[in-house]
């Protein structure tokens, strides 16, 4: 704990002899020695109690449980890291592939044709493309799609009237 060498003890003794005096020095040395002995016994007792607890297994069990939990958390973190890396790698490769395809379309001059074949977004169209104008127009009302909805509403209103 404290690293006190012979020279330091000699300096402390000389200072104590000068300050306390030769008559009281033996009594003070006995008292200080008793205190130092009590502190050393206390520290030794605490160390032995701690060692006994470790040997008894209670703390070993707790430490083992904590190590198991730490290892489980490490494996979860590693799995999550691997899944995230795989997802990022997949997204990166997909993006690179898409960008390469797009660059190839633009370089081939097919970019405009390919882009017009995509579903319309409701924005402007080219004048020569009548099929895209037709898809931008209002969709036709499909009576067959609405018929089940009307019959379901009618059935629910009929059952409500019958229960009254």
C-alpha positions as CSV (number, residue, x, y, z in Angstrom):
1,X,0.0,0.0,0.0
2,X,2.6,2.6,1.1
3,X,6.1,2.2,-0.1
4,X,8.2,3.5,2.9
5,X,11.9,2.7,2.7
6,X,14.6,2.7,5.4
7,X,15.6,6.3,4.7
8,X,12.0,7.6,5.1
9,X,11.6,5.8,8.4
10,X,14.9,7.3,9.6
11,X,13.8,10.8,8.7
12,X,10.5,10.3,10.4
13,X,12.3,9.1,13.6
14,X,14.7,12.0,13.7
15,X,11.8,14.5,13.2
16,X,9.8,12.7,15.9
17,X,12.8,12.8,18.3
18,X,13.2,16.5,17.8
19,X,9.4,17.4,18.0
20,X,8.3,15.0,20.8
21,X,11.5,14.7,22.8
22,X,13.4,11.8,24.2
23,X,11.2,11.2,27.3
24,X,7.9,10.8,25.5
25,X,9.2,9.1,22.3
26,X,9.0,5.5,23.5
27,X,5.4,5.9,24.7
28,X,4.4,7.5,21.4
29,X,6.2,4.8,19.4
30,X,4.3,2.1,21.3
31,X,0.9,3.8,20.6
32,X,1.6,4.3,16.9
33,X,2.9,0.7,16.6
34,X,-0.4,-0.5,18.2
35,X,-2.5,1.5,15.7
36,X,-0.4,0.2,12.8
37,X,-0.8,-3.3,14.0
38,X,-4.6,-2.9,14.3
39,X,-4.8,-1.5,10.8
40,X,-2.7,-4.4,9.4
41,X,-4.9,-7.0,11.2
42,X,-8.0,-5.3,9.9
43,X,-6.7,-5.3,6.3
44,X,-5.6,-8.9,6.6
45,X,-9.0,-9.9,8.0
46,X,-10.9,-8.2,5.1
47,X,-8.6,-9.9,2.6
48,X,-9.1,-13.3,4.1
49,X,-12.9,-12.8,4.3
50,X,-13.0,-11.8,0.6
51,X,-10.8,-14.8,-0.3
52,X,-13.1,-17.1,1.6
53,X,-16.2,-15.7,-0.1
54,X,-14.5,-16.3,-3.5
55,X,-13.7,-19.8,-2.5
56,X,-17.1,-20.6,-1.2
57,X,-18.5,-20.1,-4.7
58,X,-21.2,-17.5,-4.1
59,X,-19.2,-14.8,-5.8
60,X,-17.8,-17.3,-8.3
61,X,-21.4,-18.2,-9.2
62,X,-22.3,-14.5,-9.6
63,X,-19.2,-13.8,-11.7
64,X,-20.0,-16.9,-13.8
65,X,-23.6,-15.7,-14.4
66,X,-22.3,-12.2,-15.3
67,X,-19.8,-13.7,-17.7
68,X,-22.6,-15.8,-19.4
69,X,-24.7,-12.7,-19.8
70,X,-21.8,-10.8,-21.2
71,X,-21.1,-13.6,-23.7
72,X,-24.7,-13.7,-24.7
73,X,-24.8,-10.0,-25.3
74,X,-21.6,-10.2,-27.3
75,X,-23.1,-12.8,-29.5
76,X,-26.3,-10.8,-30.0
77,X,-24.3,-7.7,-30.9
78,X,-22.1,-9.7,-33.3
79,X,-25.2,-11.2,-35.0
80,X,-26.8,-7.8,-35.3
81,X,-23.6,-6.4,-36.7
82,X,-23.4,-9.2,-39.3
83,X,-27.0,-8.8,-40.3
84,X,-26.6,-5.0,-40.6
85,X,-23.4,-5.5,-42.7
86,X,-25.1,-8.0,-44.9
87,X,-28.0,-5.6,-45.4
88,X,-25.7,-2.7,-46.2
89,X,-23.7,-4.8,-48.6
90,X,-26.9,-5.9,-50.3
91,X,-28.2,-2.4,-50.6
92,X,-24.8,-1.2,-51.9
93,X,-24.6,-3.9,-54.6
94,X,-28.2,-3.3,-55.6
95,X,-27.6,0.4,-55.9
96,X,-24.4,-0.1,-57.9
97,X,-26.2,-2.5,-60.2
98,X,-29.0,-0.1,-60.7
99,X,-26.6,2.8,-61.3
100,X,-24.7,0.7,-63.9
101,X,-28.0,-0.2,-65.6
102,X,-29.0,3.4,-65.7
103,X,-25.7,4.6,-67.0
104,X,-25.9,1.9,-69.7
105,X,-29.4,3.0,-70.6
106,X,-28.3,6.6,-70.9
107,X,-25.2,5.8,-72.9
108,X,-27.2,3.6,-75.3
109,X,-29.8,6.3,-75.8
110,X,-32.6,4.1,-74.7
111,X,-33.1,6.0,-71.5
112,X,-36.1,8.0,-72.8
113,X,-37.9,4.9,-74.1
114,X,-37.2,2.9,-71.0
115,X,-38.3,5.7,-68.7
116,X,-41.6,6.2,-70.6
117,X,-42.4,2.5,-70.2
118,X,-42.5,3.0,-66.4
119,X,-45.8,3.6,-64.7
120,X,-47.1,7.2,-65.1
121,X,-46.8,9.5,-62.2
122,X,-49.4,12.1,-63.3
123,X,-46.8,14.5,-64.7
124,X,-46.4,15.6,-68.3
125,X,-46.1,13.1,-71.2
126,X,-44.7,13.3,-74.7
127,X,-47.1,14.3,-77.4
128,X,-46.7,11.2,-79.5
129,X,-47.4,8.7,-76.7
130,X,-51.2,8.2,-76.7
131,X,-51.1,5.2,-74.4
132,X,-49.6,7.2,-71.6
133,X,-52.3,9.9,-72.1
134,X,-54.9,7.2,-71.8
135,X,-53.4,5.9,-68.5
136,X,-53.2,9.5,-67.1
137,X,-56.9,10.0,-67.8
138,X,-59.5,9.3,-65.1
139,X,-59.9,5.5,-64.6
140,X,-63.1,4.1,-65.8
141,X,-65.6,3.3,-63.1
142,X,-65.9,-0.4,-62.8
143,X,-69.4,-1.4,-61.8
144,X,-68.4,-4.9,-61.0
145,X,-65.9,-3.6,-58.4
146,X,-68.5,-1.5,-56.7
147,X,-71.2,-4.1,-56.8
148,X,-69.9,-6.2,-53.9
149,X,-69.4,-3.1,-51.8
150,X,-73.0,-2.0,-52.4
151,X,-74.4,-5.5,-51.7
152,X,-72.4,-5.7,-48.5
153,X,-73.7,-2.3,-47.4
154,X,-77.3,-3.3,-48.3
155,X,-76.9,-6.6,-46.4
156,X,-75.6,-4.9,-43.3
157,X,-78.5,-2.3,-43.3
158,X,-81.0,-5.1,-43.9
159,X,-79.7,-7.1,-40.9
160,X,-79.8,-4.0,-38.8
161,X,-83.4,-3.4,-39.7
162,X,-84.3,-7.0,-39.0
163,X,-82.8,-6.9,-35.5
164,X,-84.9,-3.8,-34.5
